[in-house]
Amino acid sequence: MENNRNMILAIVLSALVLFGWSFLSERFFPTANPPATQIVDGKQVPVPSAAGSPVSNTPAALRDRALVLGETPRVKIDTPALSGSINLKGARIDDLTLTRYRETIKKDSPPIRLLSPAGSKESYLAGFGWTGQGLAAPTADTIWTASAPALTPATPVTLSWDNGQGQRFDINLAVDKDYMFTVKQTVTNTGTGAVAAQPFGFVSRHGVFKDPDSWTIHIGPMGVFNGSANYDINFEDVDEAGNAGVQNSSKGGWLGFTDKYWLTALVPDQGTSMNGTFRVGSDKAYQADFTTEAQIVQPGKALSTTSRFFAGAKEVGVLDAYEDDLGIKQFDRGIDWGWFYWFEKPIFYLLDWLFRVFGNFGVAIIGLTLIIRLLMFPIAQKQFKSMAGMRAVQPKMKALQERHKDDKPRLQQEMLKLYQQEKINPLAGCLPILLQIPIFYALYKVLLLTIEMRHQPFALWIKDLSAPDPLTPVNLFGLLNFTPPSMIALGVLPILLGISMWLQFKLNPAPADPVQQQVFGIMPWVFMFIMAPFAAGLQLYWLTNNILSIAQQKWLYSRHPALSQAEAK
């Protein structure tokens, strides 16, 4: 009767862990990127792109993008990382693709499109201008004149317009080899009276991002104000703010919209004060904009302000370089590293270095696991020795349990006395587990957030280590024509992980409590289901770690035969 009750309790606890984690992970911990491949008729093929754009879910296009691009005069953008054009109507940067990245892992997959013009599907654009009382400033319908037909890293372009009332407006655009535009706005007053001019910049998009904003990954409006990154603003907050918008005043800083891998950011002069606002218009048109202080431009004088616009991939090294070289405060926080920022970035840099050494990201993860195991070897040795000591005193513990089975307080006293006599600590095995938690979480964030890990293959059927293992026996490895839900889609890696965890538990001393014994007996198979939706890279890390733990335990028993003899006794 007692054993049946314990078994039922163990099953209930395991079910709570399994289903409770599924609920929490969907709400707070996105487990992996969408699958990069799928099994069709027993063959592994790339997953096609659903929308042709990574940035938003918006209503159907009013007009085809190609038609919209052909309606206005344009200046070509051509850099090693970017391709697109600038709209001379309104001086808008509204056509941009990222040539280094593809929508899927297919070789002929189109490049990632980041910006699209107004009037087309998923419009997303940026612009710069002026406002001021009594100033005939350029508008969205102004047609600008360009100094050159193409903007490249070697050839800046100046857009010019004269209002016919004594003021000329110039926007000098330069771009580097990565993703940063430098924008110099100049107002020249050739009139007879002074004018007040207030520069501004904006980035506007229709709809929200298709990737959900979660507790661990912020997606949506964000910025750095007064030296602090603000991840607390989301699209719902902007909706609720109405016409006033969500405003932040700051000296320096920046603001924009962040996706999981892509970022648009307006960067005013870091030495000036600015007012940054997130606002929403009709049809879910969201905008981030900044204004600096209005200044008087006397006759015969000119006013120039310089700002920057980032539009591209959140490559860690590139963001770090902009922060260091351009003095953009906390620009690396465009990636939501979270609480373990100080730990996650070293993990990333080590993993990225190993990847460059081996040329394979899966091998890099295995190498990272080996390095971590070597660093933790002394602690793990103490853990295993303590666990082996627990095995050695199992007969004495069972004798005490039998002797004092009706006196629980006395049993606890005798057990503590036994631990002291044998110089063992039953909690010593917890330390390596506690140390593994920040490492595992850091690797989880690195795999989930950093674009350097996106679509990185390992070997055989693992084409994307940032996505779940696609090969599952649940549908006979794709021979059956259905895709099982993620919760039961057990890939090969999570199955091997469960088996390795079971083998590891078999080498550990059995807990004295029967309920704990049954829980530990079920736990490997529960974790097998929990880990199934996670990134294959995390599964590979944990599997490698378990294999090394088993090898280390075997080595310990080979060096201390008495421990294995005590176990047999």
C-alpha positions, 0 to 999 in steps of 0.5 A, a space after each residue: 500500500 505504501 509503495 503504491 502511494 509513493 509511486 502515485 505521488 512520484 507520477 503526479 510530481 513528474 506530471 506537474 513538472 512536465 506539464 507545468 514546465 510546458 506552460 511556463 516555457 511557452 509564456 516565459 521561456 521560448 525554447 528554440 527558433 522555428 525549425 529550419 528543416 522538416 521531414 517530407 516523405 522520409 527526406 529532410 528538406 528546408 522549411 519554406 519562408 511563410 511570409 517573405 519577410 522577417 519583420 511583421 504580421 500586417 495586412 495584405 499589401 496595397 500594392 506590389 513592392 516592386 511597383 511601389 519602388 518604381 513609382 519614385 526616383 531613387 538613389 541606390 544603396 550598395 555595400 558589402 552588407 546592404 542592398 536597396 535604395 533611398 526614396 527621393 520623395 520625402 528623403 526616406 530610407 525605405 528599401 533595404 535587404 541584408 545580403 549576408 543573411 537568407 530567409 531559410 537555409 536553402 541556397 537560393 533563398 532570398 535575402 532578409 528584407 528589413 525595410 519596405 516602402 509605404 504602400 507596400 506590405 510590411 512597410 518599414 522606413 526611416 527619415 530625417 527632417 526639420 520642424 519649426 514655426 514659420 519655417 517652410 520645411 520639407 515634407 513627405 511629398 518633397 522631391 529631393 535632388 541627389 548629388 550621386 546615383 548611388 550610396 556606397 561606403 566610398 561615395 557619400 550622397 547629399 540630398 538637397 532641396 530649396 524651399 524658395 523662401 530663403 532656406 536650403 536643406 541638405 541631408 548628407 548620407 554616408 554608410 559604412 561596410 556594415 549597417 550604420 548610416 551617418 546623417 548630417 542635416 544642414 539648414 542654410 539661411 540665405 533669407 533676410 530674417 532669422 528662422 527657428 529649426 528643430 531637427 528630428 529623425 524617425 523610424 516607422 513600421 506597420 504592425 508588430 513583430 511576428 516573434 513574440 515579446 517574452 520575459 526572457 527576450 524583449 522584442 519591440 520598442 526599446 532604447 537607451 535613455 540616460 545611460 540605462 537600457 529600457 526593455 519595459 516598453 512594448 507595443 501594448 504600452 504604446 497603444 495605451 499611451 494614445 496621442 501623447 506617446 511614450 516619451 523619454 528625455 535623455 542626454 545621448 542614448 538611442 531608440 528604435 525597434 528590436 527584433 530577435 535578430 534585427 535592429 533599427 536604431 536612431 542615434 542622435 548626437 551623444 553630446 546633446 539632449 533629445 526627447 525620444 517618443 514611441 507613438 502609434 497612428 492609424 492602422 497600427 503604424 508605430 513610430 519611434 522618433 527623436 527631436 533635439 532643441 530648436 535653434 535660431 539660424 540667423 541670415 547668412 548662417 547655417 545650422 548642422 546636426 549629425 546623427 546616425 541610423 542603424 539598420 541591420 543584423 545584431 552581430 555582437 562584434 559589430 554592436 560592440 565596435 559601434 559602442 567603442 568606436 562611435 561612443 554610442 552608449 550601451 549599443 550592445 544592449 540592442 541584444 537583450 542579454 538579461 541578468 547574466 549579461 556579465 556571464 553570457 558575453 564571455 560564453 558567447 565569445 568563447 563559443 564564437 572563438 571555438 567555432 572559428 577554430 573548428 569551423 563547426 558550431 556543434 563541435 564548438 559546443 562540444 569543445 565548450 562543454 569540455 572546457 567547462 568540465 575541465 574548469 569544474 573538475 576539482 568541484 566535480 571530484 568532490 561531488 563524486 567522492 561525496 556521492 561515492 561515500 554515500 554509496 559506501 554507507 548505504 548499508 549503515 543507513 538502511 540499518 538505521 532506517 530499520 532500527 528507528 523506522 518509528 522514531 523519525 526525529 531519532 532517525 534524523 539525529 542518527 543520520 547526521 551523526 553517521 554523516 559526521 563520522 564518515 565525513 560525508 556531505 549529502 549536499 555536496 552534490 548540489 554545488 556542481 548542479 548550481 554552477 551549471 544553471 548559469 552556464 546552461 542559461 547563458 548558453 540558452 540565451 546565446 543560442 536563442 539570441 545571437 545571430 551568429 548561431 542562426 542556421 548553424 549546422 552540426 552533422 547529418 540531420 542537424 542543419 540548425 542547432 538553434 532549432 529543435 532536433 527535427 528527426 523523431 521516431 514518433 512519425 517514424 522519422 518522417 515516413 508517416 505524413 504528420 508532424 507531431 506536436 513539439 511536446 511529444 516530437 522527441 528527436 534523437 538527441 533528447 532521447 539520447 539525453 534521457 538515456 544518458 541521464 538514466 545511466 548517470 542516475 544509475 551510477 549515483 547512490 539511491 536516495 534513502 527516501 522511496 519517493 525520491 527513488 521513484 521520482 529520480 527513476 522517472 525524472 530522466 524520461 520526464 526531462 527527455 520530454 521537457 528538452 524535446 522543444 529546446 534548441 538542438 545545441 542545448 541538447 547537444 551540450 547536455 548530452 555531452 556533459 552527461 557522457 563526460 560525467 559518466 566517464 568521470 564517475 567510472 574513472 573515479 570508481 576505477 581509482 577507488 575499487 573499495 567504493 564499488 565493493 561497498 556498493 556491491 555489499 
